[in-house]
Amino acid sequence: MTILANILVVFFIVAGVLFIVVSAIGLLRLPDLYTRAHAASKSATLGVMCILLGVFFHFWLNEDHFKPTILLGVLFLFITGPVGGHIMSRSSYIAGVKPWAGTVRDDLKPEIERMKKEQNIK
């Protein structure tokens, strides 16, 4: 049983480290704030969640300690990580940070213009 448990723990921790490495490479290589925020919020969140799951399974299967607080941490990260990245990107867009020159589509521009028109009317 401990060999299977160790395989499960190592799988989650290695997967988490790989996601965090991909996130770090994305932060270094991607061209603008919006794509960097996407890399940081999605893959880094998934990486930390995988590492926490590996820690949870280690304590549960190897040490025989069930720690539900680790699962609550995973749930908290699952909810707050991507939402925080979205909020920072949207507020940067509203503040006037320009996307990369090679950006093909800007789906938020018509929505922001519509909101500005509504605010001027009221």
Secondary structure, 3 states (H helix, E strand, C coil): CHHHHHHHHHHHHHHHHHHHHHHHHHHHHCCCHHHHHHHHHHHHHHHHHHHHHHHHHHHHHHCCCCCHHHHHHHHHHHHHHHHHHHHHHHHHHHHCCCCCCCCCCCCHHHHHHHHHHHHHHC
